[in-house]
Amino acid sequence: MKITFETRRESYDAILETLNTRQTVVLQELQRCPRLTANELAMRLWRKGAIRTPERNAVQPRLTELVQDGRVATVGKRTCSISGKKCAVYVTVDEQPEQG
């Protein structure tokens, strides 16, 4: 049991070291190409070699953090070009249309 705890902790610590870098990569790509779903964003970053896998789970946690931080917002839903399902669409806050 102690080994499992240690390996989980080591993995967590390794992720923490790259967290800000991953957020930056996600934010910059979303600024370059706004109104993406998590799947589309993951695919773009994977094709550029910025992430190891094209799965949405590679970017979704960073999107959630950036939304909580107020730097990214969801602006609705649309059919995702990757999954074919209705998904949230993300923009950087500076790209978000004014409410009024």
C-alpha positions in Angstrom: 0.0 0.0 0.0 2.9 2.4 0.8 4.4 1.9 -2.7 1.1 2.7 -4.4 0.8 5.9 -2.3 4.4 6.9 -3.2 3.9 6.3 -6.9 0.7 8.3 -6.9 2.4 11.1 -5.1 5.4 11.1 -7.5 2.9 11.3 -10.5 1.0 14.1 -8.9 4.3 16.1 -8.2 5.4 15.5 -11.8 2.1 16.9 -13.1 2.3 20.0 -10.9 5.7 20.9 -12.4 4.1 21.2 -15.9 0.7 22.5 -14.9 1.4 26.2 -15.8 3.0 25.2 -19.0 0.1 23.1 -20.0 -2.4 25.8 -19.2 -0.3 28.2 -21.3 -0.3 25.9 -24.3 -4.0 25.4 -24.1 -4.7 29.2 -23.7 -2.4 30.2 -26.6 -4.0 27.7 -28.9 -7.4 28.9 -28.0 -6.3 32.4 -28.6 -5.1 31.4 -32.1 -8.2 29.5 -32.9 -11.2 30.5 -30.7 -14.5 28.6 -30.4 -13.1 25.1 -30.1 -14.4 22.1 -28.2 -12.1 20.2 -25.9 -11.8 17.4 -28.5 -10.9 19.8 -31.3 -8.4 21.6 -29.1 -6.8 18.3 -28.1 -6.5 17.2 -31.7 -4.9 20.5 -32.8 -2.4 20.4 -29.9 -1.6 16.7 -30.6 -1.0 17.4 -34.3 1.5 20.1 -33.3 3.2 17.8 -30.9 2.3 19.9 -27.9 0.6 17.0 -26.1 1.1 13.2 -26.2 -2.4 12.1 -27.0 -5.3 13.5 -29.0 -7.8 12.6 -26.2 -9.9 15.4 -24.7 -8.7 14.3 -21.3 -5.3 15.8 -22.2 -6.8 19.3 -22.2 -10.1 19.2 -20.3 -8.6 19.6 -16.8 -6.6 22.6 -18.0 -9.8 24.1 -19.6 -11.6 23.6 -16.3 -8.8 25.4 -14.4 -8.7 28.2 -16.9 -12.5 28.7 -16.7 -12.3 28.7 -12.9 -9.4 31.2 -13.1 -11.6 33.5 -15.4 -9.3 33.3 -18.4 -11.5 31.1 -20.5 -15.3 30.9 -20.8 -17.8 28.6 -22.4 -20.0 30.4 -25.0 -22.5 27.7 -25.8 -22.6 24.3 -27.5 -22.3 23.0 -31.0 -21.6 19.7 -32.8 -18.0 18.8 -32.4 -16.1 18.0 -35.6 -14.2 15.2 -33.8 -16.8 13.5 -31.8 -20.0 14.4 -33.7 -21.7 15.2 -30.4 -22.9 18.4 -28.9 -20.0 19.8 -26.8 -19.2 23.0 -25.0 -17.4 25.7 -27.0 -14.5 27.6 -25.4 -13.0 31.0 -25.9 -10.5 33.1 -24.1 -12.2 35.8 -22.0 -10.9 38.6 -24.3 -12.7 36.8 -27.2 -16.0 36.5 -25.3 -18.8 38.6 -26.7 -20.2 41.4 -24.5 -23.5 40.7 -22.8 -26.0 43.4 -23.0 
